[in-house]
């Protein structure tokens, strides 16, 4: 069964994709077929790309990347991870890539070339999996999606959920208040800031007021909240529905109405 899908540069049609089964290898570079490299080949026709630039190896439900360039670091980005990436050093072999959707970025003579690799196959515990008797585990993050603070968190994460570049500045408290007014008419800068501080305490990014020691003001609270929320999937793209004042589809409208009603 094919578990890894490679999307060559500029080829979006499914018929152009390359499927790899577990154990398959794919060598990519400017002229990989003209070498003694084994496995299938992907040509990246650019003079700044090595003849044998690297190799992808399918390993069950994940894949590894070998950087066969001895001078240049490669970057593997997670397009869904708000800037999440790994670096594969020159000469590094069989580096495991943990992303379901990934983009390999190759520096090439002043340009950045990239192509995508998908690993859509997953294994999960079944319902019949044995679980020992005993006390249940306390939830790692306790968030109520019907509360106002969750709408603030969604609005804070919205730019990244909509694929804004990771270096894009996060919205200010005033901008968040304006964004939230369709579902929270009384939203104000101070109310939004209170919810941001509440979230920081709730998610253990800073101590509660009664536990905090006097000292300099902490900066970067919003960045820390967004990073934690997206890294651990506390907020999803589907959660943007809590920011909608009206939705055309009847089923979506019903969902939005219940979410908005809970916020008021």
C-alpha positions in Angstrom: 0.0 0.0 0.0 1.3 3.5 -0.9 1.8 5.5 2.3 3.9 8.5 1.1 3.0 10.9 -1.8 5.5 13.3 -3.4 4.2 16.3 -5.3 6.8 17.5 -7.8 7.3 21.3 -8.1 4.5 22.9 -10.1 2.5 19.8 -10.6 -0.8 19.9 -8.8 -2.7 17.2 -10.8 -3.0 13.9 -8.9 -1.7 12.0 -12.0 1.6 13.8 -11.7 2.1 12.8 -8.0 4.6 10.1 -7.1 3.4 7.4 -4.6 5.9 5.5 -2.5 5.2 2.3 -0.6 7.0 1.5 2.7 10.6 0.7 1.8 10.6 2.7 -1.4 13.2 5.4 -2.0 13.2 8.5 -4.2 16.3 10.4 -5.1 15.9 14.0 -6.1 18.3 16.5 -7.7 19.3 18.2 -10.9 20.3 15.0 -12.6 19.6 12.0 -10.3 19.0 9.6 -13.2 22.5 10.3 -14.6 24.2 8.9 -11.5 24.6 5.6 -9.8 21.9 6.5 -7.2 19.4 3.7 -6.6 15.6 4.1 -6.4 13.2 6.3 -8.3 14.1 9.8 -9.4 12.7 13.3 -9.2 14.4 15.9 -11.5 14.6 19.5 -10.2 15.9 21.4 -13.2 17.9 24.2 -11.6 21.6 24.9 -11.9 21.7 25.7 -8.1 20.5 22.2 -7.2 23.1 19.4 -6.7 23.0 16.6 -9.2 22.1 14.3 -6.3 20.5 16.6 -3.8 18.8 14.2 -1.4 16.8 11.1 -0.9 13.4 10.4 0.5 12.7 7.0 2.1 9.1 5.8 2.9 9.0 4.1 6.3 5.5 2.9 7.0 3.4 5.9 8.0 6.3 8.4 8.0 9.3 9.2 5.9 13.0 10.2 6.3 15.1 12.7 4.4 18.8 12.4 3.6 20.6 15.6 2.7 23.3 14.6 0.2 24.6 18.1 -0.2 27.7 18.6 1.9 27.5 22.4 2.2 23.8 23.4 2.4 21.2 22.9 5.1 17.7 21.9 3.9 14.5 23.0 5.7 11.4 20.9 6.0 8.4 23.1 6.8 5.0 22.2 8.2 2.6 24.3 6.1 -0.1 23.8 8.8 2.2 24.4 11.8 2.4 28.2 12.0 6.1 28.3 11.2 7.0 24.9 12.6 10.0 23.4 10.8 13.0 21.1 11.1 16.5 21.6 9.7 18.4 18.8 8.0 22.2 19.5 8.2 24.5 19.0 5.3 25.3 15.3 4.9 22.7 14.2 7.4 21.2 10.8 6.6 17.7 9.4 7.3 16.4 12.3 9.3 12.8 11.4 10.4 10.1 13.9 9.4 7.2 14.1 11.8 4.7 16.2 9.7 1.7 14.8 7.9 2.0 17.6 5.3 5.6 18.8 4.6 7.4 21.1 2.2 11.1 20.5 1.5 12.8 23.9 0.9 16.1 23.9 -1.1 18.3 27.0 -1.3 19.4 27.3 -4.9 21.6 30.1 -6.2 19.6 32.9 -4.5 16.2 31.2 -4.9 14.2 29.0 -2.6 12.8 25.9 -4.3 10.3 23.6 -2.7 8.1 20.6 -3.2 5.6 18.8 -1.0 5.6 15.4 0.6 2.4 14.0 2.2 2.2 11.2 4.7 -1.6 10.7 5.0 -1.7 7.2 6.3 -2.1 6.8 10.1 -2.3 4.1 12.7 -4.5 4.6 15.7 -5.5 2.6 18.8 -8.7 0.6 18.2 -11.7 0.7 20.4 -10.9 -2.8 21.6 -7.4 -1.7 22.8 -6.9 -2.8 26.4 -6.9 0.0 29.1 -6.1 -0.9 32.7 -8.6 -0.2 35.5 -8.0 2.8 37.7 -8.6 6.5 38.1 -9.0 8.5 34.9 -6.3 10.8 33.7 -6.7 14.5 34.3 -7.1 16.5 31.0 -3.9 18.2 29.9 -5.7 21.4 28.8 -9.2 22.1 30.0 -10.9 24.5 27.6 -14.6 25.1 27.3 -15.4 26.0 23.7 -18.6 27.7 24.7 -16.9 30.4 26.8 -15.8 33.8 25.8 -12.2 33.2 26.5 -12.1 30.5 23.8 -13.5 33.0 21.2 -10.6 35.3 22.2 -8.1 32.5 21.7 -9.6 31.6 18.3 -9.5 35.3 17.2 -5.9 35.5 18.4 -4.9 32.4 16.4 -7.0 33.3 13.3 -4.2 34.8 11.2 -2.1 31.6 11.5 -5.1 29.4 11.0 -5.7 31.2 7.7 -2.1 30.5 6.7 -0.6 33.9 7.4 3.3 33.8 7.3 4.8 33.0 10.8 6.5 36.4 11.0 3.1 38.2 10.7 2.4 40.3 13.8 -0.4 39.0 16.0 -3.5 41.2 16.3 -3.6 43.8 19.1 -6.2 43.8 21.8 -8.0 46.6 20.0 -8.0 44.6 16.7 -9.2 41.5 18.6 -12.1 43.5 20.2 -13.2 44.8 16.8 -13.0 41.3 15.3 -15.1 39.8 18.1 -17.9 42.5 18.2 -20.2 40.6 15.8 -20.5 37.8 18.4 -19.6 39.9 21.5 -21.1 43.4 21.1 -19.6 44.6 24.4 -16.0 43.6 23.5 -13.4 46.1 24.5 -9.7 46.3 24.7 -9.7 45.8 28.5 -12.1 42.9 28.3 -10.1 41.2 25.6 -6.8 41.7 27.6 -8.5 40.3 30.7 -9.4 37.1 28.8 -5.8 36.9 27.4 -4.4 37.1 30.9 -7.0 34.5 32.1 -5.9 32.1 29.3 -2.3 32.5 30.2 -3.0 31.5 33.8 -5.4 28.7 32.8 -2.9 27.2 30.4 -0.1 27.6 33.0 1.9 30.0 30.9 2.1 32.3 33.9 1.2 31.9 37.6 -2.1 33.1 39.1 -2.1 36.6 40.5 -2.1 35.3 44.1 0.9 33.1 43.3 2.9 35.6 41.2 5.9 37.3 42.7 6.6 40.9 42.1 9.0 41.6 39.2 9.2 42.9 35.7 6.2 42.6 33.4 6.1 39.5 31.3 6.2 40.0 27.5 5.2 37.7 24.7 2.0 36.3 26.3 0.0 36.4 23.1 2.8 34.7 21.1 3.1 32.0 23.8 -0.6 31.4 23.7 -0.8 31.0 19.9 2.3 28.8 19.9 0.9 26.5 22.6 -2.6 26.4 21.1 -1.4 25.5 17.6 1.3 23.1 18.7 -1.1 21.0 20.7 -4.1 21.4 18.4 -6.2 23.3 21.1 -7.6 25.4 18.3 -8.5 24.1 14.8 -9.6 25.8 11.6 -13.1 24.5 12.2 -13.3 26.6 15.4 -13.3 29.8 13.3 -17.1 29.2 13.3 -17.3 30.9 16.7 -16.3 34.2 15.0 -19.0 34.1 12.4 -22.0 36.4 12.7 -23.9 34.8 9.9 -23.4 31.6 7.8 -25.3 30.9 4.6 -25.6 27.2 4.9 -28.4 26.1 7.2 -26.5 23.4 9.0 -23.5 25.8 9.6 -25.9 28.5 10.7 -27.4 26.2 13.4 -23.9 25.4 14.7 -22.9 29.1 14.7 -26.1 30.1 16.5 -25.5 27.7 19.3 -21.9 28.8 19.6 -22.7 32.5 19.6 -25.5 32.1 22.1 -23.1 30.4 24.5 -20.7 33.4 24.2 -23.3 36.0 25.2 
